[in-house]
Amino acid sequence: TLDKGGASIAGPNLNGVFGRKAGTAEGYEFSEALSKSGIVWNEATMAEYNRDPKGKVPGTKMVFNGIKQPAQLADLVAYLKQATQ
């Protein structure tokens, strides 16, 4: 979910994700790999992760193959940046 205080269902709530260290949002049990990744979410890291989650963070539990088309990936990152503020 994207709303402040929203539930963490299939993944963590993404409200305020940009600028946050990966694996630190309350209310969600992250993989050890993501928690120890050292990633801080910004446009570049969000795009890299959503392009190939398991390639960016081997051992992540995210069940998603990634977005391969650059325009779709750019649209997703732009949407998330605006919607999660």
N, C-alpha and C positions, 0 to 999 in steps of 0.2 A: 504494500500500500504506500501511498505518497503523502497522506494527510498527517499533520502533526498529531501524535498520540494514536495513530492508526495501528492496527494489529500487524503482527509479524506472522504471516501464514505460511506460504511456500518459501519465503525468504524474509529478510529483515525489512522493517519499515524503512523506506528510503528518504523520509523527510529530513532535510539537512545533511544529506550524504556528501555533498561537495565540500571538501576541506576536512572531512572526517577520516581518521585512520581506519583502514579496512579491518573488519572483525571486531569492532568495538561498540556497535549499537546494542543498547539494552533490549532484552526481551527475545533474543534469538541466539541459538546455539550454533556458532560458526565452526567450520572445520579448523583444525589446528593449523593447516597449511595457510589458510587465508588470514587467520589471526596473527601468524608469524611472518606474513609476507612483507610487511613494512610499507605497503601501498598506502598512499594518501589519495583519496578520490579527487580527481580533477578531470577536465575534459579528455586529456590524453590517456590517463590510466583507465577511465571509464570506457573509452573506445577500445583500448587494447584488451581489456578484460572481456568486454561483450563481443569482440571479434572472435576470441578463442579462449574461453575461461580456463579450460584444463591446460592449455599451452602457456598461459600467463601465470597460472598458479597450479602447478601439478599437485594433486591431492585435494583440490577443492571439491566440495560435495555438490556444487551447483550442477543441476541436471539441465544443461542447455548446450547445444552444439555451437552457438555463436551466430553472429550476423556477418556474412561474408561480403555483401554488397556495400561499398563505401557510402553511397548516398543514404541508404537505409540506416546505416550505423550513425552517420552524422545527424540524421533526423532524430534518432533515438536519444543521443547524447544531448542535443539541443532541447528536446522535450523534457528530459529528466532534469536538466539544469534549471529550466524555468519552473517546472511543476513541483520541485522538491525544496524550493526556497522557503 
